[in-house]
Amino acid sequence: MDINDSTRLSFRLMNSSDIDALWQLDQDPEVMKYITGGIISTRDRIINTFIPRMQAYRNEDKGWGLWQVNLKQTDEYLGWILVRPMNFFSDHPEADNLELGWRFFRSSWGKGYASEAAQHIKNILAQNKAYRAFSAIAATDNLGSINIMQKIGMSYVKTYHHVDPLFECDIAYYQIKNR
């Protein structure tokens, strides 16, 4: 699957050769604040944890994976959008409910890039009516991500304590139905 360009952005499905790009993004403690408590990622963590996890859910035909987002005008790498089945790393993954997530360089915050990218990718994937919903989660105090969820039309579902092999915290769960 290809994601065509949006008004300002271009997209490319990332793969295991994108170690440097993934590592670069994780080097700002502010970017990592709600993910790891501000602890930046080591190359070892990217190679031995992040890449294998990405490869587990990456499916080029379905559009699942991390979509690198670049500014069309300059080809500047801004961040990425995650697409995978909700609860993928659990005993009950939801193949008909796609999780959207995002991580962007701080220099791109406040410019609408994450919202534009998430909305654009969601709209393309929504053409597949096998997907009943799109969801997103964020730490309850991550107001920036919650704002993006609301901007792309998602509504609050619940707050719960999320446990994952990499982290646990109280999260806000948002969703939009695919009609």
Helices and strands as residue ranges (DSSP letters): E 9-13, H 19-25, H 33-36, H 43-45, I 46-50, H 51-57, E 65-71, E 77-86, E 94-104, G 106-108, H 113-125, E 133-139, H 143-151, E 155-163, E 168-177
